[in-house]
């Protein structure tokens, strides 16, 4: 270990200094210690939100399916444009229905939308023991030029 920090951005700045002074980037690791999960609640889970999410996912799947079948032509040999719109529309409907059904069966598990993040209380910059002296020289060179 060649550096210990309480903020991730400080560890990143330290690594930048090492790399800018010729230290091999592949030999550096930023290791988070004392990890904890923080879950931020983003909103209430509603049938409208579930339906919209399913419609969006389903319409994308419908679009992709229609692109795979892009060779569809009518009797005169012209591409069928309505088939793409139909596939997107049908995909949206199916996605909406499946999401609403899934949410209905899982009711009571979660009534909110959230985002989880892993945060460390401290960060260590580590290098292989054979390169520790080179890392310390790079940092001291930086400190001598900074002053």
trRosetta pair geometry for C-beta under 8 A, 3 or more apart (Angstrom, degrees):
i j d omega theta_ij theta_ji phi_ij phi_ji
1 4 6.7 39 163 -61 126 89
1 124 4.9 -48 -134 -175 118 120
1 125 7.0 112 -158 74 67 49
1 126 5.1 -44 -95 -97 60 79
2 18 7.9 95 96 -88 146 135
2 125 5.6 -56 64 97 84 98
2 126 7.1 142 10 -116 78 27
2 127 5.6 13 -11 13 126 109
2 132 5.9 -178 -76 -142 106 78
2 135 4.5 -67 -108 122 167 138
2 136 6.3 -141 -142 -65 113 74
2 139 7.2 179 162 -23 117 142
3 11 6.8 155 110 -123 121 71
3 14 4.7 173 147 177 174 159
3 124 6.9 155 86 -159 57 51
3 125 4.0 19 52 36 105 114
3 139 7.7 165 -68 -94 114 150
4 122 6.4 0 -174 176 89 119
4 123 7.5 156 -158 84 45 49
4 124 5.5 -15 -104 -105 69 76
4 125 7.9 -129 -61 18 32 74
5 8 7.5 138 108 -85 125 17
5 10 4.0 -175 -155 93 137 118
5 11 4.5 -155 44 -58 143 81
5 14 6.8 -155 -46 -11 136 138
5 122 6.8 155 82 -163 41 71
5 123 4.8 -22 67 64 94 97
5 124 7.7 173 23 -82 72 30
5 125 7.5 49 -2 -21 111 96
6 10 7.1 44 50 31 57 144
6 121 7.3 -36 -146 162 76 58
6 122 5.7 -44 -106 -108 52 74
6 123 7.6 165 -104 18 4 83
7 10 4.5 93 70 -1 92 105
7 11 7.4 -162 97 -5 52 83
7 123 7.4 -54 90 16 20 123
8 11 5.6 -56 -155 35 39 112
8 12 6.3 39 149 -20 70 104
8 30 7.4 80 -147 164 79 141
8 32 7.7 -15 -93 -92 101 105
8 120 7.4 109 -71 50 98 105
8 123 5.6 118 -100 -47 55 154
9 12 5.5 -50 -146 36 36 115
9 13 6.4 40 153 -21 66 103
10 13 5.7 -51 -148 35 32 112
10 14 6.4 37 150 -22 63 105
10 123 7.4 154 71 59 91 125
11 14 5.5 -52 -151 33 33 116
11 15 6.5 32 151 -18 65 104
11 30 4.8 106 147 -135 132 120
11 123 4.1 -75 -50 117 148 137
11 124 7.7 27 -119 56 128 5
11 125 5.5 171 -154 -58 90 98
12 15 5.7 -54 -150 37 32 111
12 16 6.4 40 149 -24 64 103
12 30 7.1 -10 -72 -81 61 157
13 16 5.5 -48 -150 31 34 117
13 17 6.7 38 150 -21 63 100
14 17 5.8 -51 -157 30 33 112
14 18 6.8 33 147 -18 64 103
14 125 5.3 -129 106 -32 131 157
14 139 7.6 -1 -158 -106 87 115
15 18 5.5 -50 -151 34 38 114
15 19 6.3 31 154 -15 69 106
15 28 5.4 133 -135 153 105 150
15 30 6.5 -69 -49 -59 140 110
15 125 5.9 -166 -67 -127 87 130
16 19 5.9 -59 -145 41 29 106
16 20 6.0 28 157 -18 66 111
17 20 5.8 -58 -141 40 27 110
17 21 6.4 12 160 -7 62 113
17 138 6.9 141 135 139 83 101
17 139 6.3 70 122 -107 129 67
17 142 4.8 18 -168 -102 118 168
18 21 6.2 -77 -156 45 25 100
18 23 4.0 -47 168 43 87 147
18 28 6.1 132 96 -87 149 144
18 125 7.6 177 -22 168 145 142
18 127 7.9 -167 -156 -66 153 134
18 135 5.8 -11 -127 -139 120 86
18 138 5.2 84 -131 109 58 146
18 139 7.0 -18 -81 -61 78 82
19 22 7.9 133 -176 2 31 8
19 23 5.8 -82 -83 62 36 88
19 25 5.1 38 -114 -86 116 91
19 28 7.3 -89 -60 3 95 152
20 142 7.8 86 80 -96 111 119
21 138 3.7 147 96 -153 137 99
21 139 7.8 -155 34 -52 158 34
21 141 5.7 138 -141 75 139 128
21 142 6.0 -98 -54 -55 138 101
22 138 6.8 -153 54 -107 77 119
23 27 7.1 -112 164 63 89 113
23 28 6.9 73 128 -52 121 120
23 127 7.6 -73 -176 -110 128 145
23 131 7.4 108 -153 171 98 122
23 134 6.4 143 -112 130 91 105
23 135 5.8 63 -121 -101 143 70
23 138 5.0 -56 -46 -45 114 168
24 27 4.5 65 87 4 103 113
24 28 7.7 175 96 -18 60 87
24 131 7.4 -87 39 -136 106 153
25 28 6.1 -63 -161 24 41 111
27 127 5.4 45 138 -147 97 90
27 128 5.8 -74 -163 6 106 101
27 131 5.4 29 154 42 147 170
28 125 6.5 -18 -164 -170 100 95
28 126 7.5 141 -159 76 51 47
28 127 5.7 -28 -99 -88 61 88
28 135 8.0 132 -95 -109 99 127
29 125 7.4 155 80 -157 46 48
29 126 4.8 -21 64 63 97 96
29 127 7.6 169 20 -77 75 40
30 123 5.7 -3 -175 -175 96 115
30 124 7.5 158 -157 79 48 42
30 125 5.8 -24 -100 -99 68 68
30 126 7.9 166 -91 18 20 77
31 123 6.9 150 75 -158 43 61
31 124 4.8 -19 61 61 98 93
31 125 7.9 170 17 -90 77 19
31 126 5.7 23 -5 -2 120 122
32 35 5.8 76 123 -81 114 94
32 118 7.6 121 104 133 160 105
32 119 7.9 -150 -164 169 140 28
32 120 3.0 -148 -167 -56 103 151
32 122 7.7 145 -156 83 53 41
32 123 5.6 -30 -99 -101 58 79
33 120 5.7 88 46 -168 37 116
33 121 6.7 -65 93 58 75 79
33 122 4.9 -19 58 70 108 89
33 123 7.1 -177 12 -88 83 27
33 124 6.4 53 -25 -10 118 105
34 120 6.2 106 68 -162 66 69
34 121 4.0 -30 89 29 126 114
34 122 6.3 58 29 21 113 85
35 118 5.6 -6 -165 -175 113 105
35 119 7.2 145 -151 77 61 36
35 120 5.4 -38 -91 -94 65 73
36 118 7.4 159 81 -153 31 60
36 119 5.8 -26 65 65 81 85
36 120 7.9 145 18 -99 69 28
36 121 7.4 56 1 -42 109 94
37 116 5.7 -13 -171 -166 108 108
37 117 7.2 148 -156 77 59 39
37 118 5.7 -36 -98 -98 67 65
37 119 7.7 140 -110 19 18 76
38 116 7.2 150 80 -155 43 56
38 117 5.1 -21 63 64 93 92
38 118 7.8 162 18 -97 74 17
38 119 5.5 24 -5 0 117 122
39 114 4.9 31 175 161 99 137
39 115 7.2 165 -153 80 59 34
39 116 4.8 -24 -99 -97 81 77
39 117 7.7 170 -84 20 36 65
40 114 6.1 163 81 -159 41 84
40 115 5.3 -15 58 59 94 87
40 116 8.0 177 18 -85 66 29
40 117 7.2 22 -5 4 104 110
41 112 5.1 -20 -148 159 107 143
41 113 7.4 108 -164 77 61 48
41 114 4.9 -46 -103 -96 48 98
42 112 7.6 145 49 168 60 92
42 113 4.7 -57 66 102 104 95
42 114 5.8 168 3 -106 86 33
42 115 5.9 66 -42 -11 122 97
43 49 7.3 166 112 -99 126 159
43 112 6.7 173 94 -157 33 78
43 113 5.0 4 59 45 80 110
44 49 7.9 163 97 -3 62 147
44 111 6.5 -18 -154 148 78 84
44 112 5.7 -56 -114 -106 40 73
44 113 7.5 10 74 8 7 85
45 49 6.2 -125 -149 71 47 133
45 50 6.8 54 -177 -53 88 101
45 103 7.4 -166 162 -147 120 123
45 110 6.4 86 -7 119 151 83
45 111 5.3 -147 43 -172 105 37
45 112 5.5 -131 -15 -80 91 12
45 113 5.7 130 -74 -41 82 78
46 49 4.7 97 54 7 79 100
46 50 6.9 -144 95 -3 42 88
47 50 5.5 -55 -144 41 34 113
47 51 6.0 37 156 -22 68 106
47 100 6.3 44 -153 -126 92 99
47 103 7.1 165 -109 102 65 147
48 51 5.8 -54 -144 36 28 110
48 52 6.3 26 157 -17 63 107
49 52 5.9 -54 -146 37 29 110
49 53 6.3 30 155 -19 63 108
49 113 7.1 -111 153 -39 151 135
50 53 5.8 -56 -148 37 28 112
50 54 6.4 26 155 -15 63 109
50 99 5.0 -179 168 142 85 108
50 100 5.8 122 118 -90 120 58
50 103 4.5 -25 -140 -41 157 160
51 54 5.8 -59 -149 40 30 110
51 55 6.2 32 154 -22 66 108
51 96 4.8 33 -158 -153 75 99
51 99 6.6 167 -98 85 31 120
51 100 5.8 23 -83 -66 81 108
52 55 5.6 -53 -145 35 31 112
52 56 6.4 31 157 -20 64 104
52 96 7.9 35 -59 -111 17 98
53 56 6.0 -54 -150 34 29 110
53 57 6.5 22 156 -11 64 109
53 99 5.9 172 85 -154 93 160
54 57 5.9 -58 -144 42 31 107
54 58 5.8 28 159 -17 67 114
54 92 7.9 106 121 -168 71 53
54 95 4.1 172 168 141 73 78
54 96 4.2 139 99 -98 116 32
54 97 7.2 -167 148 27 146 32
54 98 6.1 174 -148 64 127 76
54 99 2.8 -137 -69 5 126 136
54 100 6.7 -88 6 -23 160 72
55 58 5.8 -58 -139 43 26 110
55 59 6.1 27 161 -22 64 108
55 92 4.2 30 -158 -166 77 92
55 93 7.6 32 -115 -64 83 28
55 95 5.7 156 -90 86 20 112
55 96 4.5 25 -65 -67 80 104
56 59 6.0 -55 -145 33 25 108
56 60 6.7 25 155 -17 60 104
56 92 7.6 43 -53 -123 19 90
56 95 7.4 -122 54 123 37 150
57 60 5.9 -58 -156 34 31 110
57 61 6.5 27 151 -15 65 108
57 95 4.8 176 79 -156 85 139
57 99 7.5 122 42 -58 127 129
58 61 5.6 -56 -147 39 34 111
58 62 6.2 38 152 -21 67 105
58 91 4.2 173 160 151 76 70
58 92 4.7 144 93 -104 110 23
58 93 6.9 -140 135 42 151 32
58 94 5.2 169 -145 70 132 75
58 95 1.9 -141 -41 -11 114 123
58 96 6.3 -84 15 -18 148 64
58 98 7.5 143 -77 31 121 113
59 62 5.4 -49 -145 36 34 115
59 63 6.3 39 153 -22 64 102
59 88 4.8 36 -156 -170 84 81
59 89 7.6 29 -113 -74 92 23
59 91 5.2 137 -99 93 27 108
59 92 4.0 22 -64 -71 92 95
59 95 6.9 -91 -16 23 57 144
60 63 5.6 -52 -148 34 32 112
60 64 6.4 31 153 -17 65 105
60 91 7.4 -138 50 138 34 140
61 64 5.7 -52 -147 37 32 111
61 65 6.3 34 153 -19 65 106
61 91 4.9 -175 78 -158 84 128
61 95 6.7 145 29 -67 123 121
62 65 5.7 -54 -146 37 30 112
62 66 6.3 28 155 -18 65 106
62 87 4.2 164 179 145 90 72
62 88 4.4 155 103 -101 125 29
62 89 7.1 -162 160 31 165 32
62 90 5.9 149 -119 67 132 74
62 91 2.2 -140 -43 -5 109 137
62 92 6.5 -60 3 -22 144 66
62 94 7.9 138 -64 34 109 113
63 66 5.8 -56 -148 37 30 108
63 67 6.5 31 153 -21 64 105
63 84 7.1 40 -128 -169 65 89
63 87 6.8 142 -78 106 29 108
63 88 5.1 37 -64 -92 80 96
63 91 7.1 -107 -12 43 58 158
64 67 5.7 -54 -150 33 32 112
64 68 6.7 33 152 -19 63 102
65 68 5.8 -54 -154 33 34 112
65 69 6.6 8 154 3 66 109
65 87 5.5 -152 83 -172 103 130
65 91 6.8 166 25 -75 125 129
66 69 5.9 -68 -146 53 35 96
66 70 7.0 77 146 -74 62 68
66 83 6.1 161 -141 127 110 85
66 84 4.4 127 154 -119 149 62
66 86 7.9 138 -95 66 130 72
66 87 3.6 172 -60 53 113 157
66 88 6.9 -50 -4 -40 143 75
67 70 5.4 0 -159 -48 40 112
67 84 7.8 58 -60 -120 60 105
69 72 5.4 34 148 -32 93 109
69 83 7.3 -100 106 144 115 133
69 87 7.7 163 50 -79 122 152
70 79 7.3 -13 179 -140 73 123
72 79 6.9 82 83 -151 67 66
72 80 4.9 -54 120 32 108 115
72 83 5.3 -23 88 50 152 171
73 76 7.8 -120 163 73 102 50
73 77 5.2 -4 167 -152 143 32
73 78 6.1 142 -156 67 90 26
73 79 5.8 -61 -102 -91 72 38
73 80 6.5 170 -130 -22 20 86
74 77 7.4 -52 67 14 62 17
74 78 5.5 -8 36 59 103 83
74 80 5.4 118 -49 -76 86 94
80 83 4.3 62 110 -10 113 116
80 84 8.0 162 108 -12 73 75
81 84 6.2 -48 -170 24 47 108
81 85 7.2 38 143 -8 71 105
82 85 5.6 -57 -153 42 46 111
82 86 5.9 48 150 -24 75 107
83 86 5.5 -52 -143 38 32 114
83 87 6.2 36 156 -23 65 104
84 87 5.8 -53 -148 34 29 110
84 88 6.5 27 154 -16 63 105
85 88 5.8 -56 -149 37 31 110
85 89 6.1 29 154 -18 66 111
86 89 5.7 -58 -144 40 29 111
86 90 6.0 25 159 -15 67 109
87 90 5.9 -54 -139 41 27 107
87 91 6.0 31 158 -21 63 110
88 91 5.8 -57 -146 39 25 113
88 92 6.4 29 154 -22 62 105
89 92 5.8 -52 -150 32 28 112
89 93 6.6 27 152 -17 62 106
90 93 5.7 -55 -151 37 33 113
90 94 6.3 30 154 -16 67 107
91 94 5.9 -56 -144 39 30 107
91 95 6.0 30 157 -19 66 109
92 95 5.8 -57 -144 39 27 111
92 96 6.2 30 156 -22 63 108
93 96 5.7 -54 -146 34 28 112
93 97 6.3 25 157 -17 63 108
94 97 5.8 -56 -147 38 30 110
94 98 6.2 26 158 -16 66 109
95 98 6.0 -58 -144 40 28 107
95 99 6.2 25 159 -17 64 110
96 99 6.1 -60 -148 38 25 108
96 100 6.3 22 157 -17 63 109
97 100 6.0 -58 -147 37 28 108
97 101 6.3 25 156 -17 64 109
98 101 5.8 -55 -146 38 30 111
98 102 6.1 31 156 -19 65 108
99 102 5.7 -54 -144 38 30 111
99 103 6.2 29 156 -18 64 108
100 103 5.8 -56 -146 39 29 111
100 104 6.2 33 154 -23 64 107
101 104 5.7 -54 -147 33 30 113
101 105 6.5 22 158 -13 64 107
102 105 6.1 -60 -150 39 28 105
102 106 6.2 7 159 -2 65 115
103 106 6.0 -69 -140 49 28 99
103 107 6.9 64 152 -68 61 75
104 107 5.8 -14 -163 -35 33 113
106 109 4.9 -42 169 11 90 131
106 110 7.8 -9 140 29 111 80
110 114 8.0 -107 -168 6 134 108
120 123 5.9 104 95 -71 136 76
127 131 4.7 -98 153 88 120 109
127 132 5.8 161 79 -83 109 58
127 134 8.0 -122 143 67 154 94
127 135 4.9 166 17 -46 159 148
128 131 5.0 70 65 16 85 104
128 132 7.6 -122 98 -37 43 76
129 132 5.6 -21 -152 -17 41 119
131 134 4.9 -53 -165 42 69 117
131 135 5.9 74 136 -27 84 100
132 135 5.6 -56 -150 35 33 113
132 136 6.3 31 154 -18 67 105
133 136 5.8 -52 -147 37 32 111
133 137 6.4 35 152 -21 64 105
134 137 5.7 -54 -150 35 31 113
134 138 6.5 35 152 -22 64 104
135 138 5.7 -52 -151 33 32 113
135 139 6.6 29 153 -15 65 105
136 139 5.8 -54 -148 38 33 110
136 140 6.3 30 155 -16 67 107
137 140 5.8 -56 -143 40 31 107
137 141 6.2 37 155 -23 65 105
138 141 5.8 -51 -148 34 29 114
138 142 6.5 31 152 -20 61 105
139 142 5.6 -54 -152 34 33 114
139 143 6.4 30 152 -17 67 105
140 143 5.6 -52 -144 38 35 111
140 144 6.2 37 155 -21 66 105
141 144 5.8 -57 -147 37 28 111
141 145 6.4 18 157 -11 64 109
142 145 6.1 -64 -148 42 28 103
142 146 6.1 30 154 -26 66 111
143 146 5.6 -52 -140 32 30 115
143 147 6.7 18 164 -13 62 107
144 147 6.6 -65 -152 36 26 100
